[in-house]
Amino acid sequence: MVQLLREWASSFPHDFRDERLIGSLKDLTQHLATVDQVYRKALGQILQDVMQSLAVQSRYQEVLLRVRSATAECRRVMETKSRAQRDLLSVCNDPFTLAQQLTHIELERLSYIGPEEFIQALDQKPQLDSNQPSNLGAYVDWFNRLSYLVATDICTAVKRKTRARVTEFFIDVARECLNIGNFNSLMAILSGMTMGSVSRLKKTWGKVKTASFDILEHQMDPSSNFSNYRRSLQGALQRSLSATSPREKVVIPFFSLLIKDLYFLNQSSPSRLANGHVNFTKLQEVSRQLREVMRWQEVESPFQMNCRIQTFLLTTPVLNEDALYLASYESERPENNTEKHRWQTLRSSLLNRL
């Protein structure tokens, strides 16, 4: 029983966010301690570890809420093309440094996702506490935010030469993310650069050296169930297993695809066989993949945190899809009647909100 409680508390501490469950745990540990004094210290350590994990999670949730609040507060600044704050290049103009800071954010956010959140995602169950933001959801939000940040920085650059320079900068950052093993940031950057509002900037792309971009797109090509990416991921996993330095241990998978893989693995076969027995083959495979994810989560960032860069990445406001298209049309005029009509509609909508 003590071993079971220890495994439960260490693997699924978030379960005990439920006050009734933490109460039951306290009652059970007290009862076991009276039955056999030998285990009193071990049981006390279990409770201490759970409470410490919950305290860490609580602090992280508070940070997420503060970041969301700060971002919402200044989002109004981005209603037009003019920007009151600096762009990313003015904060960090070194692709390797930015890739390191992105990796630092990725590893931190990935580490807070408990195994129970993955399991809940498999069955699309609600979170234990709906008043708290989901760690898994916050990680997906970060991916979307990075994509829109990339698109915002490109579309709002006033001069074509500057837009081309910003585009090439993000290509370099994406390449460095690939070299590190940070596939999630890599895909988020590519996602931002392939948004319609960015891809339509033909004059800008005409000034961009796209050889590296083409290679990166090929790496993350979704055809054949992302076969190119999966080969690259396996290479990163092998490097991690034989790593001789902390940097070589980093593996950050393309998170949305990871969740889809786990979901389809869970849905592909029943949890119980026709004879009513538990389908241990399926559950063992789910467990194997989750253990692999947990190994990735245990890797600490080998890069020193830069507060100035991370504050910008996490809090600077970004344009939504309509505002991105408006900025894109302002940068390079519409080429056909469809674009002209959308441009006029967006401008009218913006004027009505002002």
C-alpha positions in Angstrom: 0.0 0.0 0.0 2.8 2.4 0.8 4.5 1.6 -2.5 1.3 2.2 -4.3 0.7 5.6 -2.7 4.3 6.6 -3.4 3.9 5.7 -7.1 0.6 7.5 -7.3 1.8 10.6 -5.6 5.0 10.9 -7.6 3.4 10.1 -11.1 0.0 11.8 -10.7 0.4 14.5 -8.0 -2.2 16.7 -9.8 -4.9 14.2 -8.8 -4.7 15.6 -5.3 -5.8 19.1 -6.3 -9.2 17.7 -5.4 -9.7 18.6 -1.7 -11.6 15.4 -1.0 -8.8 13.3 -2.4 -6.1 15.0 -0.5 -8.2 14.6 2.6 -8.5 10.9 1.9 -4.8 10.6 1.4 -4.1 12.2 4.7 -6.6 9.9 6.5 -5.1 6.8 4.9 -1.5 7.7 5.6 -2.4 8.5 9.2 -4.1 5.1 9.5 -1.2 3.2 8.0 1.3 5.0 10.2 -0.6 3.7 13.3 -0.6 0.2 11.9 3.1 0.1 11.4 5.5 2.7 12.8 8.2 1.6 10.4 6.5 3.4 7.5 5.7 6.6 9.4 8.7 8.5 7.8 7.9 7.2 4.3 4.3 8.2 4.5 5.2 11.6 5.8 7.5 12.1 2.9 4.7 11.1 0.4 2.5 13.8 1.9 5.3 16.4 1.8 6.1 15.6 -1.8 2.4 16.0 -2.8 2.1 19.3 -1.1 5.3 20.6 -2.6 4.2 19.5 -6.1 0.8 21.3 -5.6 2.5 24.4 -4.4 4.8 24.5 -7.5 1.7 24.0 -9.7 -0.1 26.8 -7.9 2.7 29.2 -8.5 2.9 28.2 -12.2 -0.9 28.8 -12.6 -0.5 32.2 -11.0 2.2 33.0 -13.6 0.0 31.9 -16.4 -2.9 34.0 -15.2 -0.6 37.1 -14.9 0.8 36.6 -18.4 -2.8 36.3 -19.8 -3.9 39.4 -18.0 -0.9 41.4 -19.1 -1.3 40.2 -22.7 -5.1 41.1 -22.8 -4.4 44.5 -21.3 -2.2 45.7 -24.1 -3.8 43.8 -27.0 -5.7 47.0 -27.9 -2.4 48.5 -29.1 -2.4 46.1 -32.0 -5.7 47.1 -33.5 -3.8 49.0 -36.3 -0.6 48.5 -38.1 1.3 51.1 -36.1 3.1 49.5 -33.1 3.9 51.2 -29.9 6.4 48.6 -28.7 9.6 47.3 -30.2 9.7 44.4 -32.6 11.5 41.2 -31.8 14.6 42.1 -33.7 15.2 45.1 -31.5 15.1 42.8 -28.5 17.1 39.9 -29.9 18.8 39.9 -33.3 20.8 36.6 -32.8 18.9 33.5 -34.1 20.8 31.1 -31.8 20.0 33.1 -28.7 16.4 33.3 -29.6 16.2 29.6 -30.3 17.7 29.0 -26.9 15.1 31.2 -25.2 12.3 29.5 -27.1 13.7 26.1 -26.0 13.8 27.4 -22.4 10.1 28.3 -22.5 9.2 25.0 -24.2 10.9 22.8 -21.6 9.4 24.8 -18.7 5.9 24.5 -20.1 6.2 20.9 -21.1 7.5 19.9 -17.7 4.3 21.1 -15.9 2.0 18.9 -17.9 1.1 15.9 -15.7 0.6 12.4 -17.1 -3.1 12.6 -16.0 -3.6 15.5 -18.4 -2.4 13.4 -21.3 -4.7 10.6 -20.2 -7.6 13.0 -19.9 -6.8 14.2 -23.4 -7.1 10.7 -24.7 -10.7 10.4 -23.6 -11.5 14.2 -23.9 -12.4 14.3 -20.3 -12.9 17.6 -18.5 -10.1 18.9 -16.3 -10.2 18.2 -12.5 -10.6 21.9 -11.7 -12.2 23.9 -14.5 -11.3 27.2 -12.7 -7.6 26.5 -13.3 -6.1 26.8 -16.8 -5.0 23.5 -18.2 -1.3 23.1 -18.4 -1.8 21.1 -21.6 -4.0 23.9 -23.0 -1.5 26.6 -22.0 1.2 24.7 -23.9 -1.0 24.6 -27.0 -1.8 28.3 -26.5 1.9 29.0 -26.5 2.4 27.3 -29.9 -0.4 29.5 -31.3 1.0 32.6 -29.8 4.4 32.0 -31.3 2.9 31.4 -34.7 1.0 34.7 -34.5 4.0 36.6 -33.1 6.1 35.5 -36.2 3.3 36.6 -38.6 2.8 39.9 -36.7 6.5 40.8 -36.8 6.6 40.1 -40.6 3.3 41.8 -41.6 3.8 44.9 -39.5 7.3 45.7 -40.8 6.9 49.0 -42.8 9.5 48.5 -45.5 9.8 45.6 -47.8 13.5 45.3 -47.1 12.8 45.1 -43.4 10.1 42.5 -43.9 12.5 40.4 -45.9 15.2 40.7 -43.2 12.6 39.7 -40.5 11.5 36.7 -42.6 15.1 35.5 -43.1 15.7 36.0 -39.3 12.9 33.7 -38.4 14.1 31.1 -41.0 17.5 31.2 -39.2 15.8 30.8 -35.8 13.7 27.8 -37.1 16.9 26.2 -38.3 18.6 26.6 -34.9 15.5 25.1 -33.3 15.9 22.1 -35.5 19.6 21.8 -34.6 18.7 21.9 -30.9 15.9 19.4 -31.2 13.1 21.9 -30.5 10.5 20.7 -33.1 7.6 22.4 -31.4 9.0 25.9 -31.8 10.2 25.0 -35.3 6.7 24.0 -36.4 5.2 27.1 -34.7 7.5 29.4 -36.6 6.8 27.6 -39.9 3.1 27.8 -39.2 3.4 31.6 -38.7 5.4 32.0 -41.9 2.9 30.0 -44.0 -0.2 31.9 -42.8 -2.1 33.4 -45.7 -1.4 37.0 -44.6 2.4 36.2 -44.8 2.5 33.9 -47.8 0.7 36.5 -50.0 3.5 39.0 -49.5 5.1 38.0 -52.9 7.3 41.1 -53.2 8.7 40.4 -49.8 9.3 36.7 -50.5 11.0 37.8 -53.7 13.8 39.3 -51.7 14.2 36.4 -49.3 16.8 33.6 -49.6 14.4 30.6 -49.3 16.8 27.7 -49.7 16.9 27.0 -45.9 13.1 27.6 -45.6 12.5 25.0 -48.3 14.6 22.5 -46.4 12.7 23.2 -43.2 9.3 22.9 -44.9 10.5 19.5 -46.3 11.5 18.4 -42.8 8.0 19.2 -41.4 6.0 18.1 -44.5 2.7 16.6 -43.3 2.5 14.1 -46.1 2.8 10.4 -45.4 1.9 11.1 -41.8 4.8 13.5 -41.2 7.3 10.8 -42.2 10.2 13.2 -42.6 9.6 14.8 -39.2 9.3 11.4 -37.6 12.7 10.4 -39.0 14.3 13.6 -37.7 12.6 13.0 -34.3 14.1 9.5 -34.1 17.5 11.0 -34.9 17.1 13.5 -32.0 16.0 10.6 -29.7 19.1 8.6 -30.5 21.3 11.7 -29.9 19.6 12.2 -26.6 20.1 8.6 -25.4 23.9 8.8 -26.1 24.3 12.5 -25.1 27.6 13.6 -23.6 26.4 17.2 -22.9 23.1 18.6 -21.5 22.4 20.3 -24.9 22.3 17.0 -26.7 19.6 15.7 -24.3 17.0 18.2 -25.5 14.0 16.6 -27.4 10.9 18.7 -27.7 8.4 17.0 -30.1 5.8 18.7 -32.2 3.2 18.7 -29.5 -0.1 18.7 -31.4 1.0 15.7 -33.4 2.1 13.9 -30.2 -1.4 14.4 -28.7 -3.0 13.2 -32.0 -0.8 10.1 -32.0 -1.8 9.3 -28.4 -5.4 9.9 -29.1 -5.5 7.6 -32.1 -3.5 5.0 -30.3 -6.1 5.0 -27.6 -9.0 4.9 -30.1 -7.5 2.3 -32.4 -8.4 -0.6 -30.1 -10.7 -1.1 -27.1 -9.4 -1.0 -23.5 -11.1 -4.3 -22.9 -11.0 -7.4 -25.1 -14.1 -9.3 -26.3 -13.7 -11.7 -23.4 -13.9 -8.8 -20.9 -10.2 -9.0 -20.0 -8.1 -5.8 -19.8 -6.2 -5.1 -23.1 -2.8 -4.9 -21.5 -1.1 -4.7 -24.9 -2.8 -1.4 -25.7 -2.2 0.0 -22.2 1.4 -1.0 -22.2 2.0 0.9 -25.5 0.2 4.0 -24.1 2.3 3.7 -21.0 5.5 3.3 -23.1 4.8 6.5 -25.0 3.9 8.4 -21.9 7.1 7.3 -20.1 9.0 8.5 -23.1 7.3 11.9 -22.8 8.1 12.0 -19.1 11.8 11.4 -19.9 11.7 14.5 -22.2 10.0 16.5 -19.5 12.8 15.7 -17.0 15.5 17.5 -19.1 16.3 20.8 -17.6 17.1 23.7 -19.9 20.8 23.9 -20.6 20.4 27.6 -21.6 20.5 30.5 -19.2 17.2 32.4 -19.0 17.1 35.9 -20.5 14.2 37.7 -18.8 14.1 40.6 -21.3 13.7 38.3 -24.3 11.2 35.9 -22.5 9.1 38.8 -21.3 8.8 40.0 -24.9 8.0 36.6 -26.2 5.3 35.9 -23.6 3.6 39.3 -23.2 4.0 41.4 -26.3 0.6 41.7 -28.0 0.0 40.0 -31.3 -2.4 40.6 -34.2 -5.4 38.3 -34.7 -6.1 36.9 -38.2 -8.2 39.8 -39.4 -5.6 42.4 -38.2 -2.8 40.4 -39.8 -4.6 40.5 -43.2 -5.2 44.2 -42.8 -1.5 44.8 -42.1 -0.6 42.6 -44.9 -2.8 44.5 -47.4 -1.3 47.8 -46.1 2.2 46.5 -46.7 1.5 45.0 -50.2 -1.7 46.2 -51.9 -4.4 43.7 -52.9 -3.8 42.0 -56.2 -7.4 40.9 -57.1 -11.0 41.9 -56.5 -11.4 39.3 -53.7 -8.5 40.8 -51.8 -9.7 44.4 -52.5 -13.1 43.5 -51.1 -11.7 42.0 -48.0 -9.3 44.9 -47.5 -12.2 47.4 -47.6 -14.3 45.2 -45.3 -11.5 45.0 -42.7 -10.8 48.7 -42.9 -14.4 49.5 -42.4 -14.7 47.1 -39.5 -11.6 48.7 -37.8 -12.9 52.2 -38.2 -16.2 51.2 -36.6 -14.4 49.9 -33.6 -12.4 53.1 -33.1 
